Amino acid sequence: MANKIIRALWGNLHGEELKKYALLAVGFFFLIGSWWPLKTLKDSIFINTVGPEYLPYVKILSVSLFFPIVLLYSRLVDMYNKEKLIYFFISVYTVLGLIFVYFLHHPSIGVANIATDPKRILGWAFYVFCESYIDLIMTLYWSFVNDITTPESAKKGYGLIIFGSQLGGFAFTILGNYLSYDASQYASSVPLIALISVVMFVMIAGTVWLLTKTLRASSMTGYADQVEATESKRTAKVAVGFLDGLKFLLTHPYVMGIFGLVFFQEVVSTVMGYQMSLLVKTTYVEPGLVNKFLFEYGLAVQGISCLFALIGTSVFHRWLGIRTSLILYPLSIGIFIAWYLLNPTLWTIFYVMLIAKALGYALNQPTKEALYIPTSRNIKYKSKAWIEMFGKRFSKASGSVVNGVVGQALTLAGGFTIGLIALWIGLAAVIGKTFNKTVDENKIID
């Protein structure tokens, strides 16, 4: 019976392959489970301590701060294997997370102080901490997954992985929503939610350790390993410089195309997200109510993402393919933004962002990650790091510049995003076609 359910949801997954994807899904359960409460808290804390009008500035600030992080990451990739990198960065973020928990609980520095002031460093620092955590750890973990996966296997297994990730987000967002339900307990619930998330960091590293200790070596090889073995190209790993990941990005149209997909998504999401933040702050005055609304929004996103990951992600990949899946996501967002332009209310933008985030996590994220499978390890680890960390920050900062220019001018914001989505759809079609051709010809983009 269980085999029939698995086959219906994710295809012919069984044996060692099923075990691998199940463990990878557990790792994502803790990764996204730790992230979503932090994602909600970073917005809530920043809005309540610094002010929503400064959101564009913190996104711009993060671009410069992420540059040295990417350089450090690129250097460490040459020095240590991927498992050790995961252990190292998890340890760093666990220590930093515990420090933030202490300050969040502080009576004058922390969230008990309800005064809104752009000079409150905690709001700025916690926002950057949360953003860097998800970008770096998510990038590293997905690079690890893509490195041990083949395109055909990904069509089956990535659905299970995404289900595990969204289930984690759903479960821990429910917990965060429960702890935030009493708005009067805002000052005590926020540090507790943050502490629970930080504890989950350690579980990610524990899952990776279990995976590497229990799977056979043959199960830890991916598309690049198979192609190199077939073509007799296997050579010793060659270390490359700090900026080579950026060079690969700028000189490979396919990799630049992946960056373009990320750029369009983040700019559109940032512009529309800012519209929602402004409406939330004008609708709810009390900090606890803002926090409660954002957790309810997060719960709705995770609920839809979890359901779609269970019954939709693998089905879309197996039946429609990567190219069509890439196109459907921006097309769906464009339709909902058009609806918002006709009916600009808080609950309309709520549904716009709900669809953008839910399908982004459950459909677009695994589809975009599959694009890295037929690439070299330097692209998987280094160019991907530039795209997902520095490039994503740059994209959000670009969206924030747009927000600073258009402000609350809905017509300008909506028209701009609709234009970007048209370009996004065209790029998705081209990159999807290149992916299919590369895999069909059994090649590697390097």
NORRA-V885461 format. One line per field, one symbol per residue. ss: DSSP state (A for helix, B for strand, O for the rest). phi: phi as a letter, one per 20 degrees, with the letter a starting at -180 (. if undefined). burial: b if it has 9 or more other ideal C-beta (glycine too) atoms within 8 Angstrom, else e. Layout:
ss = ???
phi = ???
burial = ???
This chain:
ss = OAAAAAAAAAOOOOAAAAAAAAAAAAAAAAAAAAAAAAAAAAAAAAAAAOOAAAAAAAAAAAAAAAAAAAAAAAAAAAAOOAAAAAAAAAAAAAAAAAAAAAAAAOOOOOOOOOOOOOOOAAAAAAAAAAAAAAAAAAAAAAAAAAAOOOAAAAAAAAAAAAAAAAAAAAAAAAAAAAAAOOAAAAAAAAAAAAAAAAAAAAAAAAAAAAAAAAOOAAAAOOAAAAAAAAOOOOOOOOOOOOOAAAAAAAAOAAAAAAAAAAAAAAAAAAAAAAAAAAAAAAAOOOAAAAAAAAAAAAAAAAAAAAAAAAAOAAAAAAAOAAAAAAAAAAAAAAAAAAAAAAOOOAAAAAAAAAAAAAAAAAAAAAAAAAOOOOBOAAAAAAAAAAAAAAAAAAAAAAAAAAAAAAOOOAAAAAAAAAAAAAAAAAAAAAAAAAAAAAAAOOOOBO
phi = .fffffffecneeblfffffffffffgfgfffffffffgffffffffeddpffeggffffgfffffgfffffgfffgfecffffffffffffffffffffgfffeffdeeffeefebfeffgffffffgfffgffffffffffffffdcdgffffefffffffffffffffffgfffffefeffegfeffffffffffffgfffffffffffedefffeddcffffffffeldfcffdfcfgefffffffddgfffffgfffgfffffffffffgfffffffedefgfffffffffffffgfffffffffdcgfffffednffffffffffffgfffgfffebfcgfffgfffffffffffedffffffffegecffffgeeffffffdffffffffffffgffeelefffffffffffffffgfffgffffffgfffffeldcec
burial = eeeeebbebbeebeeebbbbbbbbbbbbbbbbbbbbbbbbbbbbbbbbbbebebbbebbbbbbebbbebbbebbbbbeeeebbebbbbbbbebbebbbebbebbebeeebbebeeeeeebebbbbbbbbbbbbbbbbbbbbbbbbbbbbbbebbbbbbbbbbbbbbbbbbbbbbbbbebbeebebbeebbbbbbbbbbebbbbbbebbbbbbeebeeebeebbbebbbeeeeeeeeeeeeeeebbbebbeebebbbbbbbbbbbbbbbbbbbbbbbbbbbbeeeeebbbbbbbbbbbbbbbbbbbbbbbeebbbbbbeeebbbbbbbbbbbbbbebbbbbbeeeebebbbbbbbbbbbbbbbbbbbbbbbbbbbbbebbbbbbbbbbbbbbbbbbbbbbbbbbeebeeebeebbebbbebbbbbbebbbbbbbbbbebbeeeebbe
